[in-house]
Amino acid sequence: MGAWLMGTLFLWVIASQNFREVDKVLDLNHPEISKIVQSITYSETRSLLRLLASELNRFYFKLWGGIQVFIGGVIALLLCNYRYGYTDRLGFILVIGMWSLSIILLFWITPELTILGRQLDFSPKNPSSEKFALFWNYHFIYVLTDFLKFAIGLWSITRLSCRLF
């Protein structure tokens, strides 16, 4: 459970930092970067680097989603094994809830975000456009679902810790 929650925290940091790093790289006083930026424009270079950050985030979210489904399945199978005396039905239900949310994120929300995000990568940032609004709605659903999954995980670990100690 701890690895599952730490992985989630780690991904939250990576996803937010990837976009911040674009401007940090462009602000470096490095001759090679200046040369590249001058060959196209600063804005085009920034768009290209933001595309790279987006693609990295898409890859990490898909990879982490698969890992979460695997971890959740393993934990659920371990909790099904009553030979070790684990009979906390609520704890089992909490893990199944987390696992279910991970499956929803991996197979529904993440693919929709990927499709919409790629359609918007080089389009003008127009908050009133339908696709832009739909992307942010899916993004909100992802964040809310991931936060709910994390909160359930914290509750589950707390319950387990109280039972053990």
N, C-alpha and C positions, 0 to 999 in steps of 0.2 A: 504494500500500500504506500509505503514511504517513497519508493522509487516512482510510483505512478504520480504522486503529488509533486515530487521534486521535478520530474520531467515536465509536468504542466507549467510549473513556475519558470523553469528554464526556457521553455518555448515562449512564454509571455515576454520574457526579457529579450530573447533573440528577435522576435517579430517586431517589437517596438524599436530596437536598436538598429536593425538593418536599414531602415529609412533615415534615421538620424546620421548614420555613418556616411551616407551619400554626400551630404553637405560638408561634413568634416573632411572627407577626401578632397572635395573640390576646393575647400579653403586652405589646404596644405600649400605651403610655399615651395613647391617642387617643380623644377624646370620641365620635366617630362609631362607632368599633368598640365601645366600651362600650354605646352606645345600641342597636346591632344585637344585641349579645350579650344585653342585658337583655330585648329583645323576644321572644326565644326563650330557650333556656338556653345556658349556656356549653358544655355537653356536646353539645347539638344543633348549635350553631354549629361546634364542633370537628368533628363528624361531617360536616357539610356541606362544610367546607373540606377535610377529608380525602378526601371524594368528589371534589371538584374536583382535588385533587392526583392521585388515582387515575386520573381520566379524562385528565388531561394526560399522565401516564406512559403510559397505554394508547395514546394518540395518538402520542407520541414513539417508543415501541417499534415500533409498526406502521409509521410513517413511516421510521424508521431501518432497519428490516428491509427495506423495499422499496429503499431507497437502497443497502444492503449487497448485495442481490441484483444490482442494476444494476452497482455498482462491481466486484463479483466477476466478473460476466459480461464486462465490458469488459476487465479485467485478464487473464482467461482467454483471450479472443480475441486480445489483444495478444501473449500468450505463445505462442499457436498459430502466430503469424506468424514463421516461421523465417528470413525474409529478413534480419532484423536480427541473425542469429547467435546467438539465444538457444536453447540446446539443453539446458538444465538440466531433465531430466525430473523429478527430485525436487522442484525448485522449482515446476514446473507442477502436480504432484500435490498439493503443499501448498496452492497457491491453489485448486485444485479442491476440496480438503478443506474449506477455509474457506468457499468458496462453497456447498458442500453443507450445511454446518452452518447457514449463514445462511438457506438455503431451509427447512430443518427448523424453525428458530426462527420464521420468518415465517409458514409455512403450517400448523404443527402446534402448537408450544408457545405462541406468543403468543395465538392464538385461544382455546386452552383456558384460559389464564390470564385472559383477558378475560372469558370466560363465567363462570368460577368466581368471579372477583373481583367481578363485578357481582352475583352471587347472595349474596355475603358482605358487600357494602358496609354495610348497615345491620343486619346480624344480630349478635347478641351474640358477642363473641370467646370462643368455646369451643374450646380446643385439642383437645378429645377428639372433636369432631364429625368425621364422615367427610369432609364437604366442605372443612372447614378443613384437615384433614390432606392431602387431595388437592391443594388449592391450594398448600400449602407444598412438597409433593413436586414439582409442576410448576415452582414457583419455583426450587427447588433444581436441577432439571434445566436450567432456563433459565440460571441463573448458572453452573453447571458447564460447559455447552455453550459459553456466551459466553466464559468464561475459557479453555477449550480452544482456541476459535477465535482468541482474542487471542494465546495462546502460540504457536500455529502461525504466526500472522502475524509475531510477533517472530522466530521461527526462520527464516522465509522471508526477512525483511528482512536478517537477519544473514548468511545464506547469500549473498544477492545482493550485499551490501556487501563480503563477503570476495572474491567473484569479480571485482568491479569495481576494488578497490583493492589 
